[in-house]
Amino acid sequence: MKPVEPILVADLFGELHEELLALLRGLSADDWYKPTVAGSWLVRDIVAHLLDTDIRRLSFQRDQAPMVPPDQPIASYADLVGFLNQLNADWVKAAKRISPSLLIEFLSITGVEVTKLFQSLDPDSPALFSVAWAGEEISANWFDVARDYTEKWHHQQQIRDAVGAAPLYSRKWLHPVLDAFVRALPVNYQSTPAHPGIQVSFVITGEAGDVWTLVRRTEDWQLFAGVSDNVVCRIEFDQDTAWRLMTKGLARDEAVKRIAVTGDTTFAEPLFSTLAVMA
């Protein structure tokens, strides 16, 4: 085992963005109004949300515009999630006035600018936004950028699912997503009691898969890449299950059927509630 390393994906944004534009330009008029697994959002709503995240990023980080203050004080993680959900809902509602063609046109501009912004950042400097779902109050740029990459990848995949397009499941595209998502495991296991030294391994199969291990320390859990021979629980599932489970795209009953647990099943339980999105 070795400590997990930074995930450097700034140079992937341009290519992922081109994949999105090619996908959207090939949609039929009906495709834009197909339902998705993202709650009540249709395909067009996810596209509008992707545009919103670009606009916010460019406005607040590149242009240093003042951020929108919350209507109520944010005193907890739940408050933050509620605030962000309302921001998202307000934009998606307003964006129903925007045509699909114009959404594509806007994205063709913002996507390029976001890529330039991310490529300009020092990966190790403090980020504008922390990765709250990983339990961080301050994050490095590389993690904030990786988090944004997971957002763009999984929302594009939700569109692909909805319209029957081929998934972006190669290691190039999906491994960075999984590598980022597993960073949510330590904070989600924090309340799981265990003696120091206890180890739990997560084996994600498929071309983009890998193996990670949680090790209990005195006060918390630490994530490592790789596996040892001293685990008390081994949890195995495929890459499709992994990303869906951690983005609210898989019901618990279905997840239980897809995940194989060897050893003490107590240590598998927190996985089913682990999310790598703000929810």
Phi, psi and omega in degrees: 000154175214154180301146178295150185249164176302150180254111186255103186235009183305324183282353179272342187300317181300316180292318179296323178295320178296322176299320179296312181298318178298319178298311184294322180292341180264001181284146173279169178300322180291326183303325184295341184248018177278145179289157178230175178282356181276063178062232182272359184288134170274174178307313183298329180289322176296318178299317178297320178297319177298321176295318179301316181295324175296314182297317179297316181298313181292320182293311187277328184260306181292313186264353176056037174288150179296140181285154179291122180285148178288153177289331180234152178301143177261104184249358183205170176299320180297322177297318180296316179298317180298319178298312181294320178299322180290319176303314181298315182295320180299316182293313183300322178296313180294326184288352176297345178278351185264132181288155175305319180298320181287326175301316179296317181298315179297315181296327180296337177271308187293324181299319178295318182290323177295319178300314179300318180299311182296323179291339182274348187278146170285117186303329186266354179284159179298137182276157175293322181241133176277160177267089188293326181291347174263007178081014183264136173268332174227129180238157172280156180306320184301324182284321176298317179294318178297321177298317178297323177299316180297324178298312183292323180291310188287330175289323175296321180294324176298323176294315180301318177300315186295326185255002178077026178274157181297139180283158173264078188254004180293163182300323180306315185274315193269330183301317177300327178295311181295320180297325176284317183300321183292347176292349175279348185294314183304314182290328179284340176265000188304321182271005178275113184291141178194151176286147176307135180101345178298138183233138178231125182255145179238115183251111178256118184267166182111170183303325183266003186284179180188185180233133176229154181226132172268134177238127179284126172255185184301315186250345185204187176248144177239139181265136177234154171272136180102184184219152175245178179267011189243029182278148176266345180209134177240123185243120184238133177202160185272170186295327178295315177298319186300306185289326180291317181300319186272005176234024179065024183258011183215123179293150182303316182301319179289322180298319179301322180291331186269346188251128179260128182241128177241130179103211183287107185292344177305325185277001174268337188304314182298336180300323186291344177248010180279125179236140177247035173222162179280102183204000000 
